[in-house]
């Protein structure tokens, strides 16, 4: 395997995204990858795989009525896995499953300043799905970037409520 960390492609400024301004970047507010959201038709059907096959323990289940979804969380080291089951045919997760089938739905980055993170993303040309964070699973504030401005990946910012 070839180490590419010193290659020109990995050097700062070697590749500039067209929507990023040439301003001096501000300090990043992202602190870690918080979780991966995985769309499933049934948490009850998926649970044995995560517990028996992978050996993970379900840390809790929750229904987020505003998003028409049930969730189940598993710790995998410092990152969590969030299973997402739709509770309505009109929910975003139901539409995702209809179009794509079960699988990875989104990546969530923890931020210590979700409002600043959204403002920075918008200022640099990212398309926001949510201009204002709302309460998501675990009582966290959450907001999403549109996958068309994040190379096909639905991106979530989340922040623990203070």
MITIGU-679141 format. One record per residue (C-alpha): x, y, z. Coordinates in nm, 2 decimals, always signed. Each point is the difference from the previous one (the first is absolute). Layout:
// residues N
        x        y        z
        X        Y        Z
...
// end
This chain:
// residues 162
        x        y        z
    +0.00    +0.00    +0.00
    +0.13    +0.34    -0.09
    +0.00    +0.28    +0.25
    -0.16    +0.31    -0.16
    +0.00    +0.23    +0.30
    +0.29    +0.19    -0.14
    -0.13    +0.01    -0.36
    -0.09    +0.34    -0.15
    -0.37    -0.10    +0.00
    +0.00    -0.01    +0.38
    +0.17    +0.33    +0.05
    -0.21    +0.30    +0.11
    -0.10    +0.20    -0.29
    +0.09    -0.26    -0.26
    -0.36    -0.06    -0.08
    -0.26    +0.27    +0.05
    -0.37    -0.06    -0.01
    -0.17    +0.24    -0.23
    -0.25    +0.11    +0.27
    +0.26    +0.08    +0.26
    +0.10    +0.36    +0.01
    +0.37    +0.11    +0.00
    -0.05    +0.16    +0.34
    +0.22    -0.11    +0.28
    -0.18    -0.30    +0.16
    -0.14    +0.04    +0.35
    +0.07    -0.25    +0.27
    -0.20    -0.32    -0.06
    -0.29    -0.06    +0.24
    -0.03    -0.37    -0.09
    +0.13    -0.20    +0.30
    -0.05    -0.36    -0.13
    -0.21    -0.23    -0.21
    -0.30    -0.05    +0.23
    -0.19    -0.27    -0.17
    -0.10    -0.18    -0.32
    -0.37    -0.01    -0.08
    -0.12    -0.32    -0.16
    -0.34    -0.03    -0.14
    -0.18    -0.33    +0.07
    -0.36    -0.12    -0.06
    -0.02    -0.15    +0.35
    +0.23    +0.06    +0.30
    -0.14    -0.32    +0.15
    +0.12    -0.20    -0.30
    +0.34    +0.18    -0.02
    +0.08    -0.01    +0.37
    +0.12    -0.37    +0.01
    +0.26    +0.08    -0.26
    +0.15    +0.29    +0.19
    -0.02    -0.19    +0.34
    +0.07    -0.36    -0.10
    +0.22    +0.03    -0.30
    +0.19    +0.32    +0.08
    -0.02    -0.03    +0.38
    -0.12    +0.35    +0.05
    -0.25    +0.09    +0.28
    -0.30    +0.21    -0.07
    +0.04    +0.31    +0.23
    -0.36    +0.12    -0.05
    -0.29    +0.05    -0.22
    -0.20    +0.32    -0.06
    -0.27    +0.13    -0.23
    +0.05    +0.34    -0.15
    -0.36    +0.09    -0.09
    +0.10    +0.32    -0.19
    +0.21    -0.21    -0.24
    -0.25    -0.30    -0.01
    +0.28    -0.24    +0.10
    +0.09    -0.25    +0.26
    +0.37    -0.02    +0.09
    +0.23    -0.25    +0.18
    +0.36    +0.09    +0.09
    +0.30    -0.23    +0.03
    +0.35    +0.11    +0.11
    +0.29    -0.11    -0.22
    +0.30    +0.15    +0.17
    -0.03    +0.38    +0.00
    -0.26    -0.01    -0.29
    -0.36    -0.10    +0.03
    -0.22    -0.19    -0.25
    -0.35    +0.14    -0.02
    -0.26    -0.23    -0.15
    -0.29    +0.19    -0.16
    -0.34    -0.15    -0.05
    -0.28    +0.20    -0.16
    -0.33    +0.04    +0.20
    -0.19    +0.14    -0.30
    +0.00    -0.06    -0.38
    +0.06    +0.38    -0.03
    +0.31    +0.01    +0.21
    +0.34    +0.09    -0.16
    +0.13    -0.35    +0.11
    -0.29    -0.18    -0.17
    +0.07    +0.20    -0.32
    +0.37    -0.09    +0.02
    -0.08    -0.37    +0.05
    -0.24    +0.01    -0.30
    +0.26    +0.16    -0.22
    +0.32    -0.17    +0.13
    -0.09    -0.29    +0.22
    +0.16    -0.05    +0.34
    +0.35    +0.14    +0.06
    +0.20    +0.29    +0.11
    -0.22    +0.31    +0.01
    +0.23    +0.27    +0.14
    +0.32    +0.09    +0.19
    -0.03    +0.23    +0.30
    +0.28    +0.22    +0.12
    -0.01    +0.13    +0.36
    +0.06    +0.37    +0.03
    +0.06    +0.22    +0.29
    -0.18    +0.29    -0.18
    -0.27    -0.13    -0.23
    -0.13    +0.35    -0.08
    +0.36    +0.11    -0.10
    +0.04    -0.32    -0.19
    -0.31    +0.06    -0.21
    +0.09    +0.36    -0.06
    +0.35    -0.10    -0.11
    -0.13    -0.27    -0.23
    -0.26    +0.24    -0.16
    +0.26    +0.28    -0.04
    +0.22    -0.25    -0.18
    -0.27    -0.10    -0.24
    -0.14    -0.31    +0.15
    -0.38    -0.05    -0.04
    -0.17    -0.03    +0.33
    -0.31    -0.22    +0.05
    -0.06    +0.17    +0.34
    +0.10    +0.36    +0.06
    -0.09    -0.05    +0.37
    +0.09    -0.30    +0.21
    -0.28    -0.21    +0.15
    -0.02    -0.26    +0.27
    +0.09    -0.34    -0.12
    +0.07    -0.34    +0.17
    +0.17    +0.01    +0.34
    -0.12    +0.36    +0.05
    +0.28    +0.13    -0.23
    -0.04    +0.30    -0.22
    +0.04    -0.12    -0.36
    +0.00    +0.15    -0.35
    +0.08    -0.15    -0.35
    +0.19    +0.11    -0.31
    -0.15    -0.10    -0.33
    +0.19    -0.29    -0.16
    +0.02    +0.19    -0.33
    +0.25    +0.23    +0.16
    +0.19    -0.26    +0.19
    +0.09    -0.24    -0.27
    -0.30    -0.23    +0.04
    +0.03    -0.05    +0.37
    -0.29    +0.13    +0.22
    +0.20    +0.18    +0.28
    -0.14    +0.07    +0.34
    +0.15    +0.24    +0.26
    -0.10    -0.07    +0.36
    +0.06    +0.16    +0.33
    -0.09    -0.11    +0.36
    -0.24    +0.25    +0.16
    +0.17    +0.20    +0.27
// end
